[in-house]
Amino acid sequence: MAHVLLIGKGGFGDLIPLFALAKSLQQRGHSVLMAAEQSHAAACATMDLHFSPLHECAAVQGGGASAGHPSAWRERLRNTLAPDQLDSELQQLLPLVEEADLVIGNQLAYAGRLACRVARRRWVFSAASPLAIPSRQDAPYWPYLYRYQMQAARLGLSQRWFLPLARIGTRALMQSQVRSYRRLGVELPGHPRFEGLYSSELNLLMTSPELAPLQPDWPQGTKVTGFAWFDPPFLGGADQEEALVAFARAGSAPIVFAPGGSTRVDPGRFFEQSVAAANLLGRRAIVVAAKKFHDRFTPQGDVLVTGYFPYARLFRHAALVVHSGGVGALGWAARFGVPSLLAPSEWDQFDNARRAQRIGLGRVLDVKHYTAQNIAAAIRSVESDPQVRQGLARMAPILNAEDGAELACAAVESLL
């Protein structure tokens, strides 16, 4: 059996597909080591995965300027594309990479890709979001360019020129990575965020091919595996689940408000406006919020405030889910045939929302217009939309049949 190193950077949404793959490889008898930020140590311990800590990703963890501050997006983008700790992380990873038969890393594992080149080890790229492997044939929506793209769409202009613009802008911010490659005498094939990160053998896109159909201009060896359904055992508890089930059974199916990304740590008025919208509609609601925010809610019988809980056990109770457009939240809602109202605010959420709307999984509400009146009107619109009903009826059985972790595992084993 092989020794496989998995390198995951980012939040739980970025890591969960890797966790699913790691457990599948482990169950097939392979030795697996997960290198990730310290915040994932407890999760790995719960799953009996060997763990090696890496530096925290400042852009994902949040902090610094408020998300709405003009300098915030520049700071977060720079921290994501050119992390200050790249060189020290490279030194952390090199001995781990040298001991591995194969290395698998996600879209933020820049140091892992460089370490594989230095140590001449085989590399597999893995991502959950279609934005990680953009195509000119299916032009994505980019963070920070999204509003310009929306305006272009209204004017009937092509979206294709935004990809070169995104490449130019991100490369300019990644010069420190380019310099690291030069200093080490390692060839960097193309753009450090795209070609430089991909594998020449296997690139795993762990989402549904219905969301991201295979494109002719994708890198060689790209496989769209389907969703890697994974119910994380490290989230939620028996008491929390008991309260959720009791609330769900006590009346009509609730609307679930589940913010994602930085909205979890910097929610603004998301919670207040969400509850107000439910009240306007006369609907029951479940609101997912970190415990530190629970004192912001006035107790009321038709609203349950709960901590983070696996979507596999939460969304099955929902009439509709309001979320930020994370690909995992989108997938779980659609698998249960539950419509989504998407309020994207950052990163891949804009493109995920575009794809979801295209195939009838839900509708999009501009986060700048996230007010009780607008939310209520959007919910009414989604629930009465025949295209959404038809899209979910078609997609739910397809998604239920997907097993992305097993397909990805088989593809990885073909290299061993």
DRENDO-1510 file (C-alpha; in Angstrom, 1 decimal, always signed):
<recs>
REC; n; res; u; v; w
REC; 1; MET; +0.0; +0.0; +0.0 .
REC; 2; ALA; +1.1; +3.6; -0.7 .
REC; 3; HIS; +1.9; +6.5; +1.6 .
REC; 4; VAL; -0.2; +9.5; +0.4 .
REC; 5; LEU; +0.2; +13.1; +1.7 .
REC; 6; LEU; -2.8; +15.4; +1.4 .
REC; 7; ILE; -2.2; +19.1; +1.7 .
REC; 8; GLY; -5.3; +21.2; +2.4 .
REC; 9; LYS; -5.4; +25.0; +3.0 .
REC; 10; GLY; -8.5; +27.0; +3.8 .
REC; 11; GLY; -11.7; +26.6; +5.7 .
REC; 12; PHE; -13.8; +23.5; +6.3 .
REC; 13; GLY; -15.5; +24.0; +2.9 .
REC; 14; ASP; -12.1; +23.8; +1.2 .
REC; 15; LEU; -11.1; +20.7; +3.3 .
REC; 16; ILE; -14.2; +18.6; +3.4 .
REC; 17; PRO; -13.6; +17.1; -0.1 .
REC; 18; LEU; -10.1; +16.2; +0.9 .
REC; 19; PHE; -11.3; +14.7; +4.1 .
REC; 20; ALA; -13.7; +12.5; +2.1 .
REC; 21; LEU; -10.9; +11.4; -0.2 .
REC; 22; ALA; -8.5; +10.8; +2.7 .
REC; 23; LYS; -11.0; +8.5; +4.4 .
REC; 24; SER; -11.6; +6.6; +1.2 .
REC; 25; LEU; -7.9; +6.0; +0.7 .
REC; 26; GLN; -7.5; +5.0; +4.3 .
REC; 27; GLN; -10.3; +2.5; +4.0 .
REC; 28; ARG; -8.5; +1.0; +1.0 .
REC; 29; GLY; -5.5; +0.3; +3.2 .
REC; 30; HIS; -3.3; +3.3; +2.2 .
REC; 31; SER; -1.2; +5.2; +4.8 .
REC; 32; VAL; -2.6; +8.8; +4.8 .
REC; 33; LEU; -1.1; +12.0; +6.3 .
REC; 34; MET; -3.1; +15.2; +6.3 .
REC; 35; ALA; -1.1; +18.5; +6.3 .
REC; 36; ALA; -3.4; +21.4; +7.1 .
REC; 37; GLU; -3.8; +24.4; +9.4 .
REC; 38; GLN; -3.9; +23.9; +13.1 .
REC; 39; SER; -7.6; +24.7; +13.2 .
REC; 40; HIS; -8.3; +21.3; +11.5 .
REC; 41; ALA; -6.3; +19.3; +14.0 .
REC; 42; ALA; -9.4; +18.3; +16.1 .
REC; 43; ALA; -11.3; +17.3; +13.0 .
REC; 44; CYS; -8.5; +15.0; +11.9 .
REC; 45; ALA; -8.2; +13.5; +15.4 .
REC; 46; THR; -11.9; +12.7; +15.3 .
REC; 47; MET; -11.5; +10.9; +12.0 .
REC; 48; ASP; -8.3; +9.1; +13.0 .
REC; 49; LEU; -6.3; +10.8; +10.4 .
REC; 50; HIS; -2.6; +11.4; +11.0 .
REC; 51; PHE; -2.0; +15.2; +11.0 .
REC; 52; SER; +0.8; +17.7; +10.5 .
REC; 53; PRO; +0.1; +21.4; +11.2 .
REC; 54; LEU; +0.6; +24.2; +8.7 .
REC; 55; HIS; +0.4; +28.0; +9.1 .
REC; 56; GLU; -3.1; +29.5; +9.2 .
REC; 57; CYS; -4.3; +31.1; +6.0 .
REC; 58; ALA; -5.0; +34.7; +6.9 .
REC; 59; ALA; -7.4; +35.3; +4.0 .
REC; 60; VAL; -9.6; +32.5; +5.0 .
REC; 61; GLN; -9.5; +32.9; +8.7 .
REC; 62; GLY; -10.5; +36.6; +8.4 .
REC; 63; GLY; -9.4; +39.4; +10.7 .
REC; 64; GLY; -7.8; +42.7; +9.9 .
REC; 65; ALA; -10.0; +45.2; +8.1 .
REC; 66; SER; -13.7; +44.8; +8.0 .
REC; 67; ALA; -14.9; +42.9; +4.9 .
REC; 68; GLY; -16.6; +46.1; +3.7 .
REC; 69; HIS; -13.5; +48.3; +4.0 .
REC; 70; PRO; -12.0; +49.4; +0.7 .
REC; 71; SER; -8.6; +47.9; +1.6 .
REC; 72; ALA; -10.0; +44.6; +2.9 .
REC; 73; TRP; -10.3; +42.9; -0.5 .
REC; 74; ARG; -6.8; +43.8; -1.5 .
REC; 75; GLU; -5.4; +42.5; +1.8 .
REC; 76; ARG; -7.3; +39.2; +1.5 .
REC; 77; LEU; -6.5; +38.7; -2.1 .
REC; 78; ARG; -2.8; +39.3; -1.5 .
REC; 79; ASN; -2.8; +36.9; +1.5 .
REC; 80; THR; -4.5; +34.3; -0.6 .
REC; 81; LEU; -2.3; +34.5; -3.7 .
REC; 82; ALA; +1.0; +35.4; -2.2 .
REC; 83; PRO; +1.1; +34.2; +1.5 .
REC; 84; ASP; +4.0; +35.6; +3.5 .
REC; 85; GLN; +4.6; +32.1; +5.0 .
REC; 86; LEU; +5.2; +30.4; +1.6 .
REC; 87; ASP; +8.9; +29.8; +2.1 .
REC; 88; SER; +8.6; +28.7; +5.7 .
REC; 89; GLU; +5.7; +26.4; +4.7 .
REC; 90; LEU; +7.9; +25.0; +1.9 .
REC; 91; GLN; +10.5; +24.0; +4.6 .
REC; 92; GLN; +7.7; +22.4; +6.7 .
REC; 93; LEU; +6.4; +20.4; +3.7 .
REC; 94; LEU; +9.6; +19.2; +2.1 .
REC; 95; PRO; +10.4; +16.4; +4.5 .
REC; 96; LEU; +6.8; +15.2; +4.3 .
REC; 97; VAL; +6.7; +15.3; +0.5 .
REC; 98; GLU; +10.0; +13.4; +0.3 .
REC; 99; GLU; +8.5; +10.5; +2.3 .
REC; 100; ALA; +5.3; +10.4; +0.2 .
REC; 101; ASP; +4.6; +8.1; -2.8 .
REC; 102; LEU; +2.0; +10.7; -4.0 .
REC; 103; VAL; +1.0; +14.2; -2.9 .
REC; 104; ILE; -2.5; +15.6; -3.3 .
REC; 105; GLY; -3.2; +19.3; -2.7 .
REC; 106; ASN; -6.0; +21.8; -3.1 .
REC; 107; GLN; -6.2; +25.2; -4.7 .
REC; 108; LEU; -4.4; +27.0; -1.8 .
REC; 109; ALA; -1.6; +24.5; -1.4 .
REC; 110; TYR; +1.0; +26.6; -3.3 .
REC; 111; ALA; +3.9; +25.5; -1.1 .
REC; 112; GLY; +2.9; +21.9; -1.6 .
REC; 113; ARG; +3.1; +22.2; -5.4 .
REC; 114; LEU; +6.5; +23.9; -5.1 .
REC; 115; ALA; +7.7; +21.2; -2.7 .
REC; 116; CYS; +6.8; +18.5; -5.2 .
REC; 117; ARG; +8.8; +20.2; -7.9 .
REC; 118; VAL; +11.8; +20.6; -5.6 .
REC; 119; ALA; +11.6; +17.0; -4.4 .
REC; 120; ARG; +10.5; +15.6; -7.8 .
REC; 121; ARG; +7.4; +13.9; -6.4 .
REC; 122; ARG; +4.2; +13.2; -8.2 .
REC; 123; TRP; +1.4; +15.7; -7.6 .
REC; 124; VAL; -2.4; +15.6; -7.9 .
REC; 125; PHE; -4.4; +18.8; -7.9 .
REC; 126; SER; -7.8; +18.7; -6.2 .
REC; 127; ALA; -10.5; +21.3; -5.9 .
REC; 128; ALA; -14.3; +21.4; -5.2 .
REC; 129; SER; -15.0; +24.7; -6.9 .
REC; 130; PRO; -15.3; +25.0; -10.7 .
REC; 131; LEU; -13.6; +28.4; -10.5 .
REC; 132; ALA; -10.3; +26.6; -9.7 .
REC; 133; ILE; -10.1; +25.4; -13.3 .
REC; 134; PRO; -11.6; +28.2; -15.4 .
REC; 135; SER; -12.5; +27.8; -19.0 .
REC; 136; ARG; -12.9; +30.2; -21.9 .
REC; 137; GLN; -15.7; +28.0; -23.2 .
REC; 138; ASP; -17.8; +28.5; -20.0 .
REC; 139; ALA; -16.5; +31.9; -18.8 .
REC; 140; PRO; -16.8; +32.1; -15.0 .
REC; 141; TYR; -17.7; +35.0; -12.8 .
REC; 142; TRP; -14.7; +36.3; -10.9 .
REC; 143; PRO; -14.5; +37.8; -7.4 .
REC; 144; TYR; -13.8; +41.5; -7.6 .
REC; 145; LEU; -14.8; +41.5; -11.3 .
REC; 146; TYR; -18.3; +40.2; -10.8 .
REC; 147; ARG; -20.1; +43.6; -11.0 .
REC; 148; TYR; -18.4; +44.5; -14.2 .
REC; 149; GLN; -19.3; +41.1; -15.6 .
REC; 150; MET; -22.9; +41.6; -14.7 .
REC; 151; GLN; -22.9; +44.9; -16.4 .
REC; 152; ALA; -21.3; +43.3; -19.5 .
REC; 153; ALA; -23.9; +40.6; -19.5 .
REC; 154; ARG; -26.7; +43.3; -19.4 .
REC; 155; LEU; -25.1; +44.9; -22.4 .
REC; 156; GLY; -24.8; +41.7; -24.3 .
REC; 157; LEU; -21.0; +41.7; -24.2 .
REC; 158; SER; -18.8; +38.6; -24.2 .
REC; 159; GLN; -17.4; +37.4; -20.8 .
REC; 160; ARG; -14.3; +35.8; -22.4 .
REC; 161; TRP; -12.0; +38.7; -22.0 .
REC; 162; PHE; -12.4; +38.7; -18.2 .
REC; 163; LEU; -10.3; +35.5; -17.9 .
REC; 164; PRO; -7.2; +37.2; -19.4 .
REC; 165; LEU; -7.9; +40.2; -17.1 .
REC; 166; ALA; -8.1; +37.9; -14.1 .
REC; 167; ARG; -4.8; +36.2; -15.1 .
REC; 168; ILE; -3.0; +39.5; -15.5 .
REC; 169; GLY; -4.2; +40.8; -12.1 .
REC; 170; THR; -3.5; +37.7; -10.1 .
REC; 171; ARG; -0.1; +37.1; -11.7 .
REC; 172; ALA; +0.9; +40.7; -10.7 .
REC; 173; LEU; +0.0; +39.8; -7.1 .
REC; 174; MET; +1.9; +36.5; -7.2 .
REC; 175; GLN; +5.3; +37.8; -8.0 .
REC; 176; SER; +6.7; +36.7; -4.7 .
REC; 177; GLN; +5.8; +33.1; -5.7 .
REC; 178; VAL; +7.5; +33.6; -9.1 .
REC; 179; ARG; +10.6; +34.9; -7.3 .
REC; 180; SER; +10.6; +31.8; -5.0 .
REC; 181; TYR; +10.6; +29.5; -8.0 .
REC; 182; ARG; +13.5; +31.5; -9.6 .
REC; 183; ARG; +15.5; +31.5; -6.4 .
REC; 184; LEU; +15.2; +27.7; -6.1 .
REC; 185; GLY; +16.0; +27.2; -9.8 .
REC; 186; VAL; +12.7; +25.5; -10.4 .
REC; 187; GLU; +10.8; +25.9; -13.6 .
REC; 188; LEU; +7.3; +27.4; -13.3 .
REC; 189; PRO; +5.1; +26.3; -16.2 .
REC; 190; GLY; +2.8; +29.2; -16.9 .
REC; 191; HIS; +0.7; +31.1; -14.4 .
REC; 192; PRO; +1.4; +30.2; -10.7 .
REC; 193; ARG; -2.3; +30.1; -9.9 .
REC; 194; PHE; -3.3; +28.1; -12.9 .
REC; 195; GLU; -0.9; +26.0; -15.0 .
REC; 196; GLY; +1.7; +26.2; -12.2 .
REC; 197; LEU; -0.6; +24.6; -9.7 .
REC; 198; TYR; -2.2; +22.0; -11.9 .
REC; 199; SER; -0.9; +18.4; -12.3 .
REC; 200; SER; +0.4; +16.9; -15.6 .
REC; 201; GLU; -1.2; +13.6; -14.6 .
REC; 202; LEU; -4.5; +14.1; -12.6 .
REC; 203; ASN; -6.6; +17.1; -11.7 .
REC; 204; LEU; -9.7; +16.3; -9.6 .
REC; 205; LEU; -12.7; +18.6; -9.7 .
REC; 206; MET; -14.8; +17.2; -6.9 .
REC; 207; THR; -18.2; +18.6; -7.9 .
REC; 208; SER; -21.0; +17.5; -10.1 .
REC; 209; PRO; -20.5; +17.4; -13.9 .
REC; 210; GLU; -24.0; +18.9; -14.1 .
REC; 211; LEU; -22.6; +22.1; -12.5 .
REC; 212; ALA; -19.2; +21.9; -14.3 .
REC; 213; PRO; -19.3; +20.0; -17.6 .
REC; 214; LEU; -15.9; +18.9; -18.9 .
REC; 215; GLN; -14.4; +21.6; -21.1 .
REC; 216; PRO; -12.0; +21.2; -24.1 .
REC; 217; ASP; -9.5; +23.8; -22.8 .
REC; 218; TRP; -9.1; +22.3; -19.3 .
REC; 219; PRO; -5.7; +20.8; -18.4 .
REC; 220; GLN; -4.9; +17.3; -19.5 .
REC; 221; GLY; -6.0; +14.6; -16.9 .
REC; 222; THR; -8.9; +16.6; -15.5 .
REC; 223; LYS; -11.7; +14.4; -14.0 .
REC; 224; VAL; -15.0; +15.8; -12.7 .
REC; 225; THR; -15.8; +13.2; -10.1 .
REC; 226; GLY; -19.2; +14.3; -8.8 .
REC; 227; PHE; -19.8; +15.5; -5.3 .
REC; 228; ALA; -17.9; +13.8; -2.5 .
REC; 229; TRP; -20.7; +13.5; +0.0 .
REC; 230; PHE; -19.2; +13.6; +3.5 .
REC; 231; ASP; -21.0; +14.0; +6.8 .
REC; 232; PRO; -18.3; +15.4; +9.0 .
REC; 233; PRO; -18.4; +13.7; +12.4 .
REC; 234; PHE; -16.6; +16.6; +14.1 .
REC; 235; LEU; -19.6; +19.0; +13.7 .
REC; 236; GLY; -22.7; +19.0; +15.8 .
REC; 237; GLY; -23.7; +16.8; +18.7 .
REC; 238; ALA; -26.5; +14.6; +19.8 .
REC; 239; ASP; -28.2; +17.4; +21.9 .
REC; 240; GLN; -28.0; +19.8; +18.9 .
REC; 241; GLU; -29.4; +17.2; +16.5 .
REC; 242; GLU; -32.2; +16.4; +18.9 .
REC; 243; ALA; -33.2; +20.0; +19.1 .
REC; 244; LEU; -33.1; +20.4; +15.3 .
REC; 245; VAL; -35.3; +17.4; +14.7 .
REC; 246; ALA; -37.8; +18.4; +17.4 .
REC; 247; PHE; -38.1; +21.9; +15.9 .
REC; 248; ALA; -38.4; +20.6; +12.3 .
REC; 249; ARG; -41.2; +18.2; +13.3 .
REC; 250; ALA; -43.1; +20.7; +15.3 .
REC; 251; GLY; -44.6; +22.5; +12.3 .
REC; 252; SER; -44.2; +23.3; +8.6 .
REC; 253; ALA; -40.8; +22.9; +7.0 .
REC; 254; PRO; -38.6; +25.8; +8.0 .
REC; 255; ILE; -36.4; +28.2; +5.9 .
REC; 256; VAL; -32.8; +27.6; +6.8 .
REC; 257; PHE; -30.5; +30.6; +6.8 .
REC; 258; ALA; -26.9; +29.3; +6.6 .
REC; 259; PRO; -24.3; +32.0; +5.9 .
REC; 260; GLY; -20.9; +30.9; +4.5 .
REC; 261; GLY; -17.4; +32.2; +4.0 .
REC; 262; SER; -16.5; +35.4; +5.8 .
REC; 263; THR; -20.2; +36.1; +6.5 .
REC; 264; ARG; -19.9; +33.5; +9.2 .
REC; 265; VAL; -17.4; +35.6; +11.1 .
REC; 266; ASP; -18.5; +39.1; +9.9 .
REC; 267; PRO; -22.2; +38.7; +9.4 .
REC; 268; GLY; -23.2; +42.4; +9.4 .
REC; 269; ARG; -27.0; +42.5; +9.5 .
REC; 270; PHE; -27.4; +39.1; +7.9 .
REC; 271; PHE; -29.1; +37.6; +10.9 .
REC; 272; GLU; -31.4; +40.5; +11.7 .
REC; 273; GLN; -32.6; +40.8; +8.1 .
REC; 274; SER; -33.0; +37.0; +7.7 .
REC; 275; VAL; -35.2; +36.7; +10.8 .
REC; 276; ALA; -37.2; +39.8; +9.8 .
REC; 277; ALA; -37.8; +38.2; +6.3 .
REC; 278; ALA; -39.1; +35.0; +7.9 .
REC; 279; ASN; -41.5; +37.1; +10.1 .
REC; 280; LEU; -42.7; +39.0; +7.0 .
REC; 281; LEU; -43.5; +35.7; +5.3 .
REC; 282; GLY; -45.0; +34.2; +8.5 .
REC; 283; ARG; -42.6; +31.3; +8.1 .
REC; 284; ARG; -40.6; +29.2; +10.6 .
REC; 285; ALA; -36.8; +29.5; +10.4 .
REC; 286; ILE; -33.6; +27.9; +11.4 .
REC; 287; VAL; -30.6; +30.2; +11.6 .
REC; 288; VAL; -27.1; +28.9; +11.7 .
REC; 289; ALA; -24.7; +31.1; +13.7 .
REC; 290; ALA; -21.6; +30.8; +15.7 .
REC; 291; LYS; -22.3; +30.7; +19.5 .
REC; 292; LYS; -20.8; +34.2; +20.0 .
REC; 293; PHE; -23.6; +35.7; +17.9 .
REC; 294; HIS; -26.5; +33.9; +19.7 .
REC; 295; ASP; -27.1; +36.8; +22.0 .
REC; 296; ARG; -28.1; +39.0; +19.0 .
REC; 297; PHE; -31.3; +37.1; +18.6 .
REC; 298; THR; -34.5; +37.8; +20.5 .
REC; 299; PRO; -36.1; +34.4; +21.5 .
REC; 300; GLN; -39.2; +33.5; +19.5 .
REC; 301; GLY; -41.0; +30.2; +19.1 .
REC; 302; ASP; -40.8; +30.1; +15.3 .
REC; 303; VAL; -37.1; +30.6; +15.0 .
REC; 304; LEU; -34.4; +28.2; +16.1 .
REC; 305; VAL; -30.8; +29.5; +16.4 .
REC; 306; THR; -28.2; +26.7; +16.2 .
REC; 307; GLY; -24.5; +26.3; +15.8 .
REC; 308; TYR; -22.8; +24.9; +12.8 .
REC; 309; PHE; -24.2; +21.5; +11.9 .
REC; 310; PRO; -23.6; +19.1; +9.0 .
REC; 311; TYR; -25.6; +20.0; +6.0 .
REC; 312; ALA; -26.3; +16.3; +5.4 .
REC; 313; ARG; -28.5; +16.3; +8.5 .
REC; 314; LEU; -29.7; +20.0; +8.5 .
REC; 315; PHE; -30.9; +20.7; +4.9 .
REC; 316; ARG; -33.1; +17.6; +4.7 .
REC; 317; HIS; -35.5; +19.4; +7.0 .
REC; 318; ALA; -35.6; +22.6; +5.0 .
REC; 319; ALA; -38.3; +24.1; +2.7 .
REC; 320; LEU; -35.6; +26.4; +1.2 .
REC; 321; VAL; -32.0; +27.3; +2.1 .
REC; 322; VAL; -30.6; +30.8; +2.0 .
REC; 323; HIS; -26.9; +30.6; +1.8 .
REC; 324; SER; -23.8; +32.4; +0.3 .
REC; 325; GLY; -23.2; +30.1; -2.6 .
REC; 326; GLY; -20.6; +27.7; -1.3 .
REC; 327; VAL; -20.4; +24.7; -3.6 .
REC; 328; GLY; -21.0; +22.3; -0.7 .
REC; 329; ALA; -24.1; +24.0; +0.6 .
REC; 330; LEU; -25.4; +24.2; -2.9 .
REC; 331; GLY; -24.8; +20.5; -3.5 .
REC; 332; TRP; -26.5; +19.3; -0.3 .
REC; 333; ALA; -29.5; +21.5; -0.8 .
REC; 334; ALA; -30.0; +20.2; -4.4 .
REC; 335; ARG; -29.5; +16.6; -3.4 .
REC; 336; PHE; -32.5; +16.9; -1.0 .
REC; 337; GLY; -34.5; +18.7; -3.7 .
REC; 338; VAL; -34.5; +21.9; -1.7 .
REC; 339; PRO; -34.3; +25.2; -3.6 .
REC; 340; SER; -31.5; +27.7; -2.8 .
REC; 341; LEU; -31.6; +31.5; -2.5 .
REC; 342; LEU; -28.0; +32.5; -3.0 .
REC; 343; ALA; -26.5; +35.7; -1.7 .
REC; 344; PRO; -22.9; +35.5; -2.9 .
REC; 345; SER; -20.3; +37.9; -1.5 .
REC; 346; GLU; -16.8; +36.6; -2.2 .
REC; 347; TRP; -14.4; +34.1; -3.9 .
REC; 348; ASP; -16.1; +31.3; -5.9 .
REC; 349; GLN; -19.6; +32.1; -4.6 .
REC; 350; PHE; -20.5; +34.3; -7.6 .
REC; 351; ASP; -19.6; +31.7; -10.1 .
REC; 352; ASN; -21.3; +28.9; -8.1 .
REC; 353; ALA; -24.4; +31.0; -8.0 .
REC; 354; ARG; -24.3; +31.6; -11.8 .
REC; 355; ARG; -24.0; +27.8; -12.4 .
REC; 356; ALA; -26.8; +27.0; -9.9 .
REC; 357; GLN; -29.2; +29.5; -11.5 .
REC; 358; ARG; -28.4; +28.2; -15.0 .
REC; 359; ILE; -29.5; +24.6; -14.2 .
REC; 360; GLY; -32.5; +25.6; -12.0 .
REC; 361; LEU; -31.2; +24.9; -8.5 .
REC; 362; GLY; -32.2; +28.3; -7.2 .
REC; 363; ARG; -32.0; +32.1; -7.7 .
REC; 364; VAL; -29.6; +34.8; -6.8 .
REC; 365; LEU; -30.1; +37.9; -4.6 .
REC; 366; ASP; -27.5; +40.6; -4.7 .
REC; 367; VAL; -25.9; +40.7; -1.2 .
REC; 368; LYS; -26.0; +44.5; -1.4 .
REC; 369; HIS; -29.8; +44.3; -1.5 .
REC; 370; TYR; -30.0; +41.8; +1.4 .
REC; 371; THR; -32.9; +43.4; +3.3 .
REC; 372; ALA; -36.0; +41.7; +4.8 .
REC; 373; GLN; -38.3; +43.0; +2.1 .
REC; 374; ASN; -36.0; +41.8; -0.7 .
REC; 375; ILE; -35.3; +38.5; +0.9 .
REC; 376; ALA; -39.0; +37.8; +1.4 .
REC; 377; ALA; -39.8; +38.7; -2.2 .
REC; 378; ALA; -36.9; +36.6; -3.5 .
REC; 379; ILE; -38.1; +33.6; -1.5 .
REC; 380; ARG; -41.6; +33.9; -2.9 .
REC; 381; SER; -40.1; +34.1; -6.4 .
REC; 382; VAL; -37.9; +31.0; -6.0 .
REC; 383; GLU; -40.7; +28.9; -4.5 .
REC; 384; SER; -43.1; +29.8; -7.3 .
REC; 385; ASP; -40.5; +29.3; -10.1 .
REC; 386; PRO; -41.4; +26.3; -12.4 .
REC; 387; GLN; -37.8; +26.2; -13.7 .
REC; 388; VAL; -36.5; +25.7; -10.2 .
REC; 389; ARG; -39.0; +23.0; -9.5 .
REC; 390; GLN; -38.1; +21.2; -12.7 .
REC; 391; GLY; -34.4; +21.7; -12.2 .
REC; 392; LEU; -34.4; +20.2; -8.7 .
REC; 393; ALA; -36.7; +17.3; -9.8 .
REC; 394; ARG; -34.1; +16.5; -12.5 .
REC; 395; MET; -31.0; +17.0; -10.4 .
REC; 396; ALA; -31.8; +15.4; -7.1 .
REC; 397; PRO; -31.6; +11.8; -8.3 .
REC; 398; ILE; -28.5; +12.5; -10.3 .
REC; 399; LEU; -26.7; +14.0; -7.3 .
REC; 400; ASN; -27.9; +11.1; -5.1 .
REC; 401; ALA; -26.1; +8.7; -7.5 .
REC; 402; GLU; -22.8; +10.6; -7.4 .
REC; 403; ASP; -19.9; +9.2; -5.4 .
REC; 404; GLY; -17.1; +11.6; -6.0 .
REC; 405; ALA; -14.8; +10.3; -3.2 .
REC; 406; GLU; -14.8; +6.8; -4.6 .
REC; 407; LEU; -14.3; +7.9; -8.2 .
REC; 408; ALA; -11.5; +10.2; -7.1 .
REC; 409; CYS; -9.9; +7.4; -5.0 .
REC; 410; ALA; -10.0; +5.1; -8.0 .
REC; 411; ALA; -8.3; +7.7; -10.2 .
REC; 412; VAL; -5.6; +8.3; -7.5 .
REC; 413; GLU; -5.0; +4.6; -7.2 .
REC; 414; SER; -4.4; +4.3; -11.0 .
REC; 415; LEU; -1.3; +6.4; -10.4 .
REC; 416; LEU; +0.1; +4.3; -7.6 .
</recs>
